Amino acid sequence: MQKIKTNDEVILISGKNKGKTGKVKKINLKTLEVVVEGVNLVKKAVKPNQANPNGGYIELEAPIHQSKVAILSPKTKKATRVRIEVKNGKKVRVAVACGSLLDK
């Protein structure tokens, strides 16, 4: 079971975007990278096409390594680690800081 999933609220704990928060949009399990909404924006040059006849620059979210993000605790709204426990015969994710369940 993975500790970070899509739609989790995360905070960046290192790098140029340290302290920014956002939701996880995409996860690449092979490279252990995540794409966080509104964080690590980069500009990309695009050629003109039918959808964008002028071309130019667009801003998009670049992936960040999984080790640079931490899940936000639902109660304290601070960075927390995640542990996996078995409750009622099912594995669930639990925030270490406050003990609250991360899975609905």
ROMARVO-218424 format. One record per residue: residue number from 1; x, y, z of N, C-alpha, C, CB in turn. Coordinates in Angstrom, 1 decimal. Glycine has a CB too. Layout:
# ROMARVO-218424
NODE; NUM; X; Y; Z; X; Y; Z; X; Y; Z; X; Y; Z
...
END
This chain:
# ROMARVO-218424
NODE; 1; 0.9; -1.2; 0.0; 0.0; 0.0; 0.0; 0.9; 1.2; 0.0; -1.0; 0.0; 1.2
NODE; 2; 0.6; 2.2; -0.9; 1.4; 3.4; -1.0; 0.9; 4.4; 0.1; 1.3; 4.0; -2.4
NODE; 3; 1.8; 5.2; 0.5; 1.5; 6.2; 1.6; 1.0; 7.5; 1.1; 2.8; 6.4; 2.4
NODE; 4; 1.3; 7.8; -0.2; 0.8; 9.1; -0.8; -0.1; 8.6; -2.0; 1.9; 10.0; -1.3
NODE; 5; -1.3; 9.1; -2.0; -2.2; 8.8; -3.1; -2.7; 10.1; -3.7; -3.4; 8.0; -2.5
NODE; 6; -3.4; 9.9; -4.9; -3.9; 11.1; -5.6; -5.0; 11.7; -4.7; -4.5; 10.7; -7.0
NODE; 7; -5.2; 13.0; -4.9; -6.1; 13.9; -4.1; -5.7; 14.0; -2.7; -7.5; 13.3; -4.2
NODE; 8; -4.5; 13.6; -2.2; -4.1; 13.9; -0.9; -3.6; 15.3; -0.8; -2.9; 12.9; -0.5
NODE; 9; -3.8; 16.0; 0.3; -3.3; 17.3; 0.5; -1.9; 17.2; 1.1; -4.2; 18.2; 1.5
NODE; 10; -0.9; 17.8; 0.4; 0.5; 17.7; 0.8; 1.1; 19.0; 0.9; 1.3; 16.8; -0.3
NODE; 11; 2.3; 19.0; 1.6; 3.1; 20.3; 1.8; 4.5; 19.9; 1.3; 3.0; 20.8; 3.2
NODE; 12; 5.2; 20.9; 0.7; 6.5; 20.6; 0.3; 7.5; 20.9; 1.4; 6.9; 21.5; -0.9
NODE; 13; 8.4; 20.0; 1.7; 9.2; 20.2; 2.9; 10.7; 20.6; 2.5; 9.3; 18.9; 3.7
NODE; 14; 11.0; 20.7; 1.2; 12.3; 21.1; 0.8; 12.3; 21.7; -0.6; 13.4; 20.0; 0.9
NODE; 15; 13.3; 22.4; -1.0; 13.4; 22.9; -2.3; 12.9; 24.4; -2.4; 12.6; 22.1; -3.3
NODE; 16; 12.8; 24.9; -3.7; 12.5; 26.3; -3.9; 11.0; 26.6; -3.5; 12.8; 26.7; -5.3
NODE; 17; 10.2; 25.6; -3.5; 8.8; 25.8; -3.2; 8.4; 25.3; -1.8; 7.9; 25.0; -4.2
NODE; 18; 9.4; 25.3; -0.9; 9.2; 24.8; 0.5; 8.1; 25.6; 1.1; 10.5; 25.0; 1.3
NODE; 19; 7.1; 24.9; 1.8; 6.0; 25.5; 2.5; 4.7; 25.6; 1.7; 6.4; 26.8; 2.9
NODE; 20; 4.8; 25.4; 0.4; 3.6; 25.5; -0.4; 2.8; 24.2; -0.3; 3.9; 25.7; -1.9
NODE; 21; 1.5; 24.3; -0.4; 0.6; 23.2; -0.3; -0.2; 23.0; -1.5; -0.3; 23.3; 1.0
NODE; 22; -0.7; 21.8; -1.7; -1.6; 21.5; -2.9; -2.0; 20.1; -2.9; -0.9; 21.9; -4.2
NODE; 23; -2.9; 19.7; -3.8; -3.4; 18.4; -3.9; -2.5; 17.6; -5.0; -4.9; 18.3; -4.4
NODE; 24; -2.4; 16.3; -4.7; -1.6; 15.5; -5.6; -2.5; 15.2; -6.8; -1.1; 14.2; -4.9
NODE; 25; -2.0; 15.5; -8.0; -2.7; 15.2; -9.2; -2.4; 13.9; -9.9; -2.5; 16.3; -10.2
NODE; 26; -1.1; 13.6; -9.8; -0.6; 12.4; -10.5; 0.6; 11.8; -9.8; -0.2; 12.7; -12.0
NODE; 27; 0.7; 10.5; -9.8; 1.8; 9.8; -9.2; 2.5; 8.9; -10.2; 1.4; 9.0; -7.9
NODE; 28; 3.8; 8.9; -10.2; 4.6; 8.0; -11.1; 5.3; 7.0; -10.1; 5.5; 8.7; -12.0
NODE; 29; 4.8; 5.8; -10.0; 5.4; 4.8; -9.1; 6.8; 4.3; -9.5; 4.5; 3.7; -8.9
NODE; 30; 7.1; 4.4; -10.8; 8.4; 3.9; -11.3; 9.5; 4.9; -10.9; 8.4; 3.8; -12.8
NODE; 31; 9.3; 6.2; -11.1; 10.3; 7.1; -10.7; 10.1; 7.8; -9.4; 10.3; 8.2; -11.8
NODE; 32; 9.0; 7.4; -8.7; 8.7; 7.9; -7.3; 8.5; 9.4; -7.4; 9.8; 7.6; -6.3
NODE; 33; 7.8; 9.9; -8.4; 7.6; 11.4; -8.5; 6.1; 11.6; -8.4; 8.2; 11.9; -9.8
NODE; 34; 5.8; 12.8; -7.9; 4.4; 13.3; -7.8; 4.2; 14.6; -8.5; 3.9; 13.3; -6.3
NODE; 35; 3.0; 14.9; -9.0; 2.7; 16.2; -9.6; 1.7; 16.8; -8.6; 2.1; 16.1; -11.0
NODE; 36; 2.1; 18.0; -8.1; 1.2; 18.7; -7.1; 0.6; 19.9; -7.8; 2.0; 19.1; -5.8
NODE; 37; -0.7; 20.1; -7.5; -1.5; 21.2; -8.2; -0.9; 22.5; -7.7; -3.0; 21.0; -7.8
NODE; 38; -0.5; 23.4; -8.7; -0.1; 24.7; -8.4; 1.3; 24.9; -7.8; -1.1; 25.3; -7.5
NODE; 39; 2.1; 23.8; -7.8; 3.4; 23.8; -7.2; 4.4; 23.4; -8.3; 3.5; 22.9; -5.9
NODE; 40; 5.6; 23.9; -8.2; 6.7; 23.6; -9.1; 6.4; 23.9; -10.5; 7.1; 22.1; -9.0
NODE; 41; 5.9; 25.1; -10.7; 5.5; 25.6; -12.1; 6.7; 25.9; -12.9; 4.5; 26.8; -12.0
NODE; 42; 6.7; 25.4; -14.2; 7.7; 25.7; -15.1; 7.1; 26.2; -16.4; 8.6; 24.4; -15.4
NODE; 43; 7.9; 27.0; -17.1; 7.4; 27.5; -18.4; 7.9; 26.6; -19.5; 7.8; 29.0; -18.6
NODE; 44; 7.0; 26.3; -20.5; 7.3; 25.5; -21.6; 7.0; 26.2; -22.9; 6.6; 24.1; -21.5
NODE; 45; 7.9; 26.2; -23.8; 7.6; 26.8; -25.1; 6.8; 25.8; -26.0; 8.9; 27.2; -25.9
NODE; 46; 5.7; 26.3; -26.6; 4.9; 25.5; -27.5; 4.8; 26.1; -28.9; 3.5; 25.3; -26.9
NODE; 47; 4.8; 25.2; -29.9; 4.7; 25.6; -31.2; 3.2; 26.0; -31.5; 5.2; 24.5; -32.2
NODE; 48; 3.0; 26.8; -32.5; 1.6; 27.1; -32.9; 0.9; 25.8; -33.4; 1.6; 28.2; -34.0
NODE; 49; -0.3; 25.7; -33.0; -1.2; 24.6; -33.5; -2.6; 25.1; -33.6; -1.1; 23.3; -32.6
NODE; 50; -3.5; 24.2; -34.0; -4.9; 24.7; -34.2; -5.5; 25.2; -32.9; -5.7; 23.6; -34.8
NODE; 51; -5.2; 24.5; -31.8; -5.8; 24.9; -30.5; -5.2; 26.2; -30.0; -5.5; 23.8; -29.5
NODE; 52; -3.9; 26.4; -30.3; -3.2; 27.6; -29.9; -2.4; 28.2; -31.1; -2.2; 27.3; -28.7
NODE; 53; -3.1; 29.0; -31.9; -2.5; 29.5; -33.2; -1.3; 30.3; -33.1; -3.6; 30.2; -34.0
NODE; 54; -1.1; 31.0; -31.9; 0.0; 31.9; -31.8; 1.2; 31.2; -31.2; -0.3; 33.1; -30.9
NODE; 55; 1.0; 30.0; -30.5; 2.1; 29.4; -29.8; 2.5; 30.2; -28.6; 3.4; 29.3; -30.7
NODE; 56; 3.7; 30.2; -28.2; 4.2; 30.9; -27.0; 4.6; 30.0; -25.9; 3.1; 31.9; -26.6
NODE; 57; 4.4; 30.6; -24.6; 4.8; 29.9; -23.4; 3.6; 29.5; -22.6; 5.8; 30.7; -22.6
NODE; 58; 3.6; 28.3; -22.0; 2.6; 27.9; -21.1; 3.2; 27.5; -19.8; 1.7; 26.7; -21.7
NODE; 59; 2.5; 27.6; -18.7; 3.0; 27.2; -17.4; 2.3; 25.9; -17.1; 2.7; 28.2; -16.3
NODE; 60; 3.2; 24.9; -16.6; 2.6; 23.6; -16.2; 3.4; 23.1; -15.0; 2.7; 22.6; -17.4
NODE; 61; 2.7; 22.2; -14.3; 3.3; 21.6; -13.1; 4.3; 20.5; -13.4; 2.3; 21.1; -12.1
NODE; 62; 5.5; 20.6; -12.9; 6.6; 19.6; -13.2; 6.5; 18.6; -12.0; 8.0; 20.3; -13.3
NODE; 63; 6.9; 17.4; -12.2; 6.9; 16.4; -11.1; 8.0; 16.7; -10.1; 7.1; 15.0; -11.7
NODE; 64; 7.8; 16.3; -8.9; 8.7; 16.5; -7.7; 8.9; 15.1; -7.1; 8.1; 17.5; -6.7
NODE; 65; 10.1; 14.9; -6.6; 10.3; 13.6; -6.0; 9.5; 13.4; -4.7; 11.8; 13.4; -5.6
NODE; 66; 9.0; 12.2; -4.5; 8.1; 11.9; -3.4; 8.7; 12.2; -2.0; 7.8; 10.4; -3.4
NODE; 67; 10.0; 12.2; -1.9; 10.6; 12.5; -0.6; 10.6; 13.9; -0.2; 12.1; 12.0; -0.6
NODE; 68; 10.2; 14.8; -1.2; 10.2; 16.2; -0.9; 8.8; 16.7; -0.5; 10.6; 17.0; -2.1
NODE; 69; 7.8; 15.8; -0.4; 6.5; 16.2; 0.0; 6.1; 15.4; 1.3; 5.5; 16.0; -1.1
NODE; 70; 5.2; 16.0; 2.1; 4.7; 15.3; 3.3; 3.2; 15.5; 3.3; 5.4; 15.8; 4.6
NODE; 71; 2.5; 14.6; 3.8; 1.0; 14.7; 3.9; 0.6; 15.7; 5.0; 0.3; 13.3; 4.1
NODE; 72; -0.4; 16.5; 4.8; -0.9; 17.4; 5.8; -1.8; 16.6; 6.7; -1.6; 18.6; 5.2
NODE; 73; -1.6; 16.8; 8.0; -2.4; 16.2; 9.0; -3.8; 16.8; 9.0; -1.8; 16.3; 10.4
NODE; 74; -4.9; 16.1; 8.9; -6.2; 16.6; 8.9; -6.6; 17.5; 10.1; -7.3; 15.5; 8.7
NODE; 75; -6.1; 17.2; 11.2; -6.4; 17.9; 12.5; -5.5; 19.2; 12.6; -6.3; 17.0; 13.7
NODE; 76; -4.2; 19.0; 12.6; -3.3; 20.0; 12.9; -2.9; 20.9; 11.7; -2.1; 19.5; 13.5
NODE; 77; -3.1; 20.4; 10.5; -2.7; 21.1; 9.2; -1.2; 21.3; 9.2; -3.5; 22.4; 9.1
NODE; 78; -0.5; 20.4; 9.7; 1.0; 20.4; 9.6; 1.5; 19.1; 9.0; 1.6; 20.6; 11.0
NODE; 79; 2.7; 19.1; 8.5; 3.3; 17.9; 7.9; 3.4; 16.8; 8.8; 4.7; 18.2; 7.3
NODE; 80; 3.0; 15.6; 8.3; 3.1; 14.4; 9.2; 3.6; 13.2; 8.4; 1.7; 14.1; 9.8
NODE; 81; 4.1; 12.2; 9.0; 4.4; 10.9; 8.4; 3.1; 10.1; 8.4; 5.6; 10.2; 9.1
NODE; 82; 3.2; 9.0; 7.7; 2.0; 8.1; 7.5; 2.4; 6.7; 7.9; 1.5; 8.1; 6.1
NODE; 83; 1.6; 6.0; 8.7; 1.8; 4.6; 9.0; 0.6; 3.9; 8.6; 2.1; 4.4; 10.6
NODE; 84; 0.8; 2.6; 8.3; -0.3; 1.7; 7.8; -0.7; 0.8; 9.0; 0.1; 1.0; 6.5
NODE; 85; -2.0; 0.8; 9.3; -2.5; -0.1; 10.3; -3.6; -1.0; 9.8; -3.0; 0.7; 11.5
NODE; 86; -3.9; -2.0; 10.5; -5.0; -2.9; 10.1; -6.1; -2.7; 11.0; -4.6; -4.4; 10.1
NODE; 87; -7.3; -2.2; 10.5; -8.5; -2.0; 11.3; -9.6; -2.7; 10.6; -8.8; -0.4; 11.5
NODE; 88; -10.3; -3.5; 11.4; -11.5; -4.3; 10.9; -11.1; -5.1; 9.7; -12.6; -3.3; 10.5
NODE; 89; -9.8; -5.6; 9.7; -9.4; -6.5; 8.6; -9.0; -5.8; 7.4; -10.5; -7.4; 8.3
NODE; 90; -8.9; -4.4; 7.4; -8.5; -3.7; 6.2; -7.3; -2.8; 6.6; -9.7; -2.8; 5.7
NODE; 91; -6.4; -2.6; 5.6; -5.3; -1.7; 5.8; -5.8; -0.3; 5.6; -4.1; -2.1; 4.8
NODE; 92; -5.4; 0.6; 6.5; -5.8; 2.0; 6.4; -4.5; 2.8; 6.7; -6.9; 2.4; 7.4
NODE; 93; -4.5; 4.0; 6.2; -3.4; 5.0; 6.4; -3.8; 5.9; 7.6; -3.1; 5.8; 5.1
NODE; 94; -2.8; 6.0; 8.5; -3.0; 6.8; 9.7; -1.9; 7.9; 9.8; -3.1; 5.9; 11.0
NODE; 95; -2.3; 9.1; 10.1; -1.4; 10.2; 10.4; -0.7; 9.9; 11.7; -2.0; 11.6; 10.3
NODE; 96; 0.7; 10.0; 11.7; 1.4; 9.7; 12.9; 1.3; 10.8; 13.9; 2.9; 9.5; 12.5
NODE; 97; 1.2; 12.1; 13.5; 1.2; 13.2; 14.4; -0.1; 13.2; 15.2; 1.3; 14.5; 13.6
NODE; 98; -1.3; 13.0; 14.6; -2.5; 13.1; 15.4; -3.3; 11.8; 15.5; -3.4; 14.2; 14.7
NODE; 99; -2.9; 10.8; 14.7; -3.6; 9.5; 14.8; -4.9; 9.5; 14.0; -3.9; 9.2; 16.2
NODE; 100; -5.2; 10.5; 13.2; -6.5; 10.4; 12.5; -6.3; 9.6; 11.2; -6.9; 11.9; 12.1
NODE; 101; -7.4; 9.1; 10.7; -7.4; 8.3; 9.5; -7.3; 9.1; 8.3; -8.7; 7.4; 9.4
NODE; 102; -6.5; 8.7; 7.3; -6.4; 9.5; 6.0; -7.3; 8.9; 5.0; -4.9; 9.5; 5.5
NODE; 103; -7.7; 7.6; 5.1; -8.6; 7.0; 4.1; -10.0; 7.2; 4.6; -8.3; 5.5; 4.0
NODE; 104; -10.9; 7.5; 3.6; -12.3; 7.7; 4.0; -13.0; 6.4; 3.9; -12.9; 8.7; 3.0
END
